[in-house]
Amino acid sequence: MKRIQYSKYGDPELMRLEDFELSAPGKGEVAVQVRFAAINPIDWKLRNGMMKIVTGNAFPRAMGMDFSGTVTAVGADVTRLKVGDAVLGLARFKESGAFGQAVVTRETFLAKKPASLSFEDAACIGTPGITAWNGLIDKAKLQAGQHVFINGCSGAVCKASLPPFSLMPWLKA
């Protein structure tokens, strides 16, 4: 299989399309054939080393956090997803890997893709969607029937907070 990765922190010129071996999903993990991946600011922050206090200095490192695709294998204790499910989600922060043919990530980092959403659009939801969810549900404790005022909606996080872009109808708290 192929994916985009780099062998040291730095500029975009360090990225290479290289072969890799996909690991089998472990406990609570899911393997996904990537259909689409989205570029997010976290990708270049990881590549240039801004997050190395968290990610460390192990190389090569794969690129890409946000993606959509189809489940190809599930590990032990996976309960919500099965082989063949269309999903969207996030790669694991320390390993990344969405800019490749396949990725293994935690089941908790994935949601079933609604049939009304294309794979292309679904790939854009991961990081912005979870950021909106954390702000509105985890921090603000927004409940069904409550209202929220969002001012100046120009970015992906804001759009993930608003119908019809909202994750809330199909993600469970």
C-alpha positions in Angstrom: 0.0 0.0 0.0 1.0 3.6 -0.4 0.7 6.7 1.8 2.2 10.2 2.1 4.8 10.3 4.9 7.9 12.2 5.9 11.2 11.2 7.7 11.8 14.4 9.7 9.9 17.5 10.7 10.0 20.4 8.2 8.6 21.9 5.0 6.2 20.3 2.5 9.1 19.2 0.3 9.8 16.5 2.8 6.6 14.6 2.0 6.9 11.5 -0.1 4.5 8.9 -1.5 5.9 5.7 0.0 5.0 2.0 0.5 3.8 0.9 4.0 2.3 -2.1 5.6 -1.1 -1.6 7.2 -1.2 -3.2 10.6 -4.2 -5.4 11.5 -6.7 -3.6 13.7 -6.2 -4.3 17.4 -8.8 -4.2 20.2 -11.3 -1.4 19.6 -9.7 -0.5 16.2 -11.0 -0.5 12.7 -9.2 -0.7 9.3 -10.7 1.6 6.6 -10.0 1.8 2.9 -9.7 5.6 2.4 -11.9 7.0 -0.3 -11.3 10.7 0.3 -9.1 12.7 2.7 -9.3 16.4 3.6 -6.4 18.8 4.3 -6.7 20.4 7.7 -4.3 22.9 9.4 -3.4 20.2 12.0 -1.7 18.3 9.1 0.9 20.9 8.5 1.3 21.7 12.2 2.1 18.0 12.7 4.5 17.9 9.7 6.5 21.0 10.7 7.0 19.8 14.3 4.7 22.2 16.1 3.1 19.2 17.9 6.3 17.1 18.5 5.9 17.4 22.3 2.9 15.1 21.8 3.9 13.1 18.7 7.6 12.6 19.6 10.4 11.9 17.2 9.6 8.5 15.7 9.9 8.5 11.9 8.7 7.9 9.3 5.4 9.6 10.1 2.3 9.4 8.0 0.2 12.5 7.0 -3.5 13.2 7.2 -6.1 13.3 9.9 -9.6 13.6 8.3 -11.0 11.0 5.9 -13.9 9.0 4.7 -14.0 5.4 3.4 -15.2 1.9 3.8 -14.5 -0.5 6.7 -12.3 -3.4 5.6 -11.6 -5.1 9.0 -12.5 -4.7 12.6 -10.6 -5.7 15.8 -11.9 -7.3 19.0 -14.6 -5.4 20.9 -15.7 -3.3 17.9 -19.5 -3.1 18.3 -20.9 -0.2 16.2 -19.2 -0.9 12.8 -18.8 -3.9 10.5 -16.9 -4.7 7.3 -18.5 -2.8 4.4 -19.8 0.2 6.4 -19.3 3.6 4.9 -17.6 5.8 7.6 -16.0 9.2 8.2 -13.6 10.1 10.9 -10.2 10.9 12.2 -6.9 9.0 12.1 -5.1 8.6 15.5 -3.3 11.8 16.4 0.1 10.3 16.9 0.1 8.1 13.8 -2.1 10.0 11.3 -2.3 8.2 8.0 -5.4 9.5 6.2 -3.3 10.5 3.2 -2.9 6.9 2.2 -4.8 4.0 0.7 -5.9 2.7 4.1 -5.7 3.6 7.7 -6.3 1.9 11.1 -7.9 4.0 13.8 -10.1 3.7 16.9 -13.8 2.8 16.5 -14.5 5.8 18.7 -12.9 8.1 16.1 -15.4 7.0 13.4 -19.0 7.6 12.6 -21.2 5.9 10.0 -21.5 8.1 6.9 -25.1 9.2 6.2 -26.3 8.0 2.8 -27.2 11.6 2.0 -23.6 12.7 2.3 -21.0 12.1 -0.4 -17.7 10.5 0.6 -16.0 13.6 -0.7 -18.0 15.9 1.7 -17.8 13.4 4.5 -14.0 13.5 4.5 -14.1 17.2 5.5 -16.1 16.6 8.7 -13.5 14.9 11.0 -11.5 17.6 12.9 -14.0 20.5 12.4 -16.9 18.2 13.4 -15.3 17.0 16.6 -14.2 20.5 17.5 -17.8 21.7 17.1 -19.1 18.7 19.1 -16.6 19.4 21.9 -17.6 23.0 22.1 -21.4 22.7 21.8 -22.0 19.4 23.6 -19.1 18.7 25.9 -18.3 22.3 27.0 -21.6 24.2 26.5 -23.8 21.2 27.4 -26.2 22.0 24.6 -29.4 19.9 24.9 -32.2 19.2 22.4 -34.6 22.1 22.2 -32.0 24.7 23.3 -30.8 27.4 21.0 -27.3 28.7 20.3 -26.1 31.9 18.6 -23.1 31.5 16.4 -21.6 34.8 15.1 -19.4 35.1 12.0 -19.7 31.6 10.5 -17.0 31.4 7.9 -14.9 28.4 8.8 -15.3 24.6 8.8 -15.9 24.3 12.6 -18.7 26.8 12.4 -20.3 25.0 9.4 -20.1 21.7 11.2 -22.2 23.4 13.9 -25.0 24.4 11.7 -27.8 22.5 9.9 -27.6 20.9 7.4 -23.9 20.5 8.2 -24.5 19.6 11.8 -23.2 16.3 13.2 -25.8 16.2 16.0 -28.6 14.3 14.2 -26.4 11.2 13.7 -23.8 11.2 16.4 -24.7 10.2 19.9 -23.2 11.8 23.0 
